[in-house]
Amino acid sequence: MTTATCRCGATTHSHMCMLRSNGKTEEIARITTAPKFYCFTCGAEANCAENLCEPAPIEA
């Protein structure tokens, strides 16, 4: 069973929470090689803001 809608209401399948819900571990590994953003909602980290519901930059 796959989740069709993200927690934030988006229908994109590239958000980290959607990838996790649908067991897409290979894609998660690919988009988290050098995280520059985190999700303000769930704390997930990703290389690009587009992969998160509420992206915020990771402060160095």
Secondary structure, DSSP 4 states (H G I P E B T S, - for coil): ----S-TTS---S-SHHHHHHTT-HHHHHHTTSS--EEETTT--EESSGGGSSSEEEPP-
